[in-house]
Amino acid sequence: MEFIVIIAVVVLASLFLKRSGKGVTTINSEQAKSKFGYSNVQFIDVRTPMEYKGSKVKEFKNLPLDQLGKRAKELDPKKETVVLCQSGMRSSRACKVLKQQGFTSVYNVRGGLNTWR
């Protein structure tokens, strides 16, 4: 029985690590807010334009996930990049896209706007 529990923990841990993306740091909304005002940090919101228009955080630029691959050149890959969506799922995928394109410091806001305080 213990062996099954250990296997389950290992499998879940590996799934979590794959989901969060290699080299991507997960932060909460308070940690994201603490980065406001720094010139070496850029903020992107990967929700659709309609979602962004409905409720937005003014520091975040809208670059929808489906356009990110083509529009990533609008960003500086050397700057810290904080990525936000509604729940944290699309931003997690966006972080992986950015890492593949050479971005060095990428942060996913856990829970997205659903947990924004």
Secondary structure as a PSIPRED ss2 file (coil, helix, strand):
# PSIPRED VFORMAT (PSIPRED V4.0)

   1 M C   1.000  0.000  0.000
   2 E H   0.000  1.000  0.000
   3 F H   0.000  1.000  0.000
   4 I H   0.000  1.000  0.000
   5 V H   0.000  1.000  0.000
   6 I H   0.000  1.000  0.000
   7 I H   0.000  1.000  0.000
   8 A H   0.000  1.000  0.000
   9 V H   0.000  1.000  0.000
  10 V H   0.000  1.000  0.000
  11 V H   0.000  1.000  0.000
  12 L H   0.000  1.000  0.000
  13 A H   0.000  1.000  0.000
  14 S H   0.000  1.000  0.000
  15 L H   0.000  1.000  0.000
  16 F H   0.000  1.000  0.000
  17 L H   0.000  1.000  0.000
  18 K H   0.000  1.000  0.000
  19 R H   0.000  1.000  0.000
  20 S H   0.000  1.000  0.000
  21 G C   1.000  0.000  0.000
  22 K C   1.000  0.000  0.000
  23 G C   1.000  0.000  0.000
  24 V E   0.000  0.000  1.000
  25 T E   0.000  0.000  1.000
  26 T E   0.000  0.000  1.000
  27 I E   0.000  0.000  1.000
  28 N C   1.000  0.000  0.000
  29 S H   0.000  1.000  0.000
  30 E H   0.000  1.000  0.000
  31 Q H   0.000  1.000  0.000
  32 A H   0.000  1.000  0.000
  33 K H   0.000  1.000  0.000
  34 S C   1.000  0.000  0.000
  35 K C   1.000  0.000  0.000
  36 F C   1.000  0.000  0.000
  37 G C   1.000  0.000  0.000
  38 Y C   1.000  0.000  0.000
  39 S C   1.000  0.000  0.000
  40 N C   1.000  0.000  0.000
  41 V E   0.000  0.000  1.000
  42 Q E   0.000  0.000  1.000
  43 F E   0.000  0.000  1.000
  44 I E   0.000  0.000  1.000
  45 D E   0.000  0.000  1.000
  46 V C   1.000  0.000  0.000
  47 R C   1.000  0.000  0.000
  48 T C   1.000  0.000  0.000
  49 P H   0.000  1.000  0.000
  50 M H   0.000  1.000  0.000
  51 E H   0.000  1.000  0.000
  52 Y H   0.000  1.000  0.000
  53 K H   0.000  1.000  0.000
  54 G H   0.000  1.000  0.000
  55 S C   1.000  0.000  0.000
  56 K C   1.000  0.000  0.000
  57 V C   1.000  0.000  0.000
  58 K C   1.000  0.000  0.000
  59 E C   1.000  0.000  0.000
  60 F C   1.000  0.000  0.000
  61 K E   0.000  0.000  1.000
  62 N E   0.000  0.000  1.000
  63 L C   1.000  0.000  0.000
  64 P C   1.000  0.000  0.000
  65 L H   0.000  1.000  0.000
  66 D H   0.000  1.000  0.000
  67 Q H   0.000  1.000  0.000
  68 L H   0.000  1.000  0.000
  69 G H   0.000  1.000  0.000
  70 K H   0.000  1.000  0.000
  71 R H   0.000  1.000  0.000
  72 A H   0.000  1.000  0.000
  73 K H   0.000  1.000  0.000
  74 E H   0.000  1.000  0.000
  75 L C   1.000  0.000  0.000
  76 D C   1.000  0.000  0.000
  77 P C   1.000  0.000  0.000
  78 K C   1.000  0.000  0.000
  79 K C   1.000  0.000  0.000
  80 E E   0.000  0.000  1.000
  81 T E   0.000  0.000  1.000
  82 V E   0.000  0.000  1.000
  83 V E   0.000  0.000  1.000
  84 L E   0.000  0.000  1.000
  85 C C   1.000  0.000  0.000
  86 Q C   1.000  0.000  0.000
  87 S C   1.000  0.000  0.000
  88 G C   1.000  0.000  0.000
  89 M H   0.000  1.000  0.000
  90 R H   0.000  1.000  0.000
  91 S H   0.000  1.000  0.000
  92 S H   0.000  1.000  0.000
  93 R H   0.000  1.000  0.000
  94 A H   0.000  1.000  0.000
  95 C H   0.000  1.000  0.000
  96 K H   0.000  1.000  0.000
  97 V H   0.000  1.000  0.000
  98 L H   0.000  1.000  0.000
  99 K H   0.000  1.000  0.000
 100 Q H   0.000  1.000  0.000
 101 Q C   1.000  0.000  0.000
 102 G C   1.000  0.000  0.000
 103 F C   1.000  0.000  0.000
 104 T C   1.000  0.000  0.000
 105 S C   1.000  0.000  0.000
 106 V E   0.000  0.000  1.000
 107 Y E   0.000  0.000  1.000
 108 N E   0.000  0.000  1.000
 109 V E   0.000  0.000  1.000
 110 R C   1.000  0.000  0.000
 111 G C   1.000  0.000  0.000
 112 G H   0.000  1.000  0.000
 113 L H   0.000  1.000  0.000
 114 N H   0.000  1.000  0.000
 115 T H   0.000  1.000  0.000
 116 W C   1.000  0.000  0.000
 117 R C   1.000  0.000  0.000
